[in-house]
Amino acid sequence: MIRSSDATSFKAFDTTYAKDKSNAYFDGHPIPAADATTFAVLDRGGFAKDRNHVYQLDRPISDDPAHFELLDGGLSKDSTAVYWTDGGVLSDDPAHFAIVSNNDHYLFTKDSRTVHVNGKPIADADPTTFHVLQGAYAQDGRRFFYFTDPVIVADAASFRALDGPYAGDARRVYWMGKVIDGADPATFRVLNAALFRALDGPYAGDARRVYWMGKVIDGADPATFRVLNAAFECSADAARAYYRQSVIVGADPRTFPPGRAVTNCTETSVSFTD
């Protein structure tokens, strides 16, 4: 119960919204100018409406409740605008607005003029031909993109998105759309791809080198390299253990206890399960 509210008519909708015969409330405070008679919550936490407005938290974001809709990805729209997750206007073209893809933490949207990813415009992307390849990689009829940035590819016909931020074509390999100098596209592979899809795929290798986040792990042996714990960025080859790109001083993989999983790594130590 809110101290200043009318006890007889008070109704709590959830832990944040409530109303009585005179006021609507958010977190115990009256929402200015809200119409208590028609005030109701929507089917998404933090959203409510009355006959005049739609509210996100205690702030009116739309004055068109009759046409207001909740969309996928935390978005919403009315007859005049599409709203981003914070209530700001994402597009003023709701009639042509569409969600292109909402996967792998990347929300791609478009209207008749602009393509966005996670609410950021992709400059000069063509909404008509735009489509997502995988993860943050996408293309339109003219170019490839990683997130909002154009990717300058060596061979467009063979370009393909790999797991995580890696991609390749017949001549080059890319990390987050940038060329990995010296990487061999013919033998390049993302390591433990299924696991790393959720972790942005930091590890990869080719016939000559091993990579962490697109950077060479100096001296690592690709033939014997293995990931010990992806979450803590621990790895090893036959002779040395690594934290990210750095050799873990004094750690000898040949002495690691068999059958005990790695639980943590630092630049100076490796920890195992009991």
PyMOL commands that set and color helices and strands:
alter all, ss='L'
color gray80, all
select helices_A, chain A and resi 65-67+72-74+94-96+156-158+193-196+253-255
alter helices_A, ss='H'
color red, helices_A
select strands_A, chain A and resi 11-12+17-19+24-26+29-30+40-41+47-49+54-56+59-62+69-70+76-77+82-83+89-91+98-103+106-110+115-117+120-121+131-134+137-139+144-146+149-151+160-161+166-168+173-175+178-179+189-190+203-205+210-212+215-216+226-229+234-236+241-243+246-247+262-265+270-272
alter strands_A, ss='S'
color yellow, strands_A
deselect
rebuild
show_as cartoon
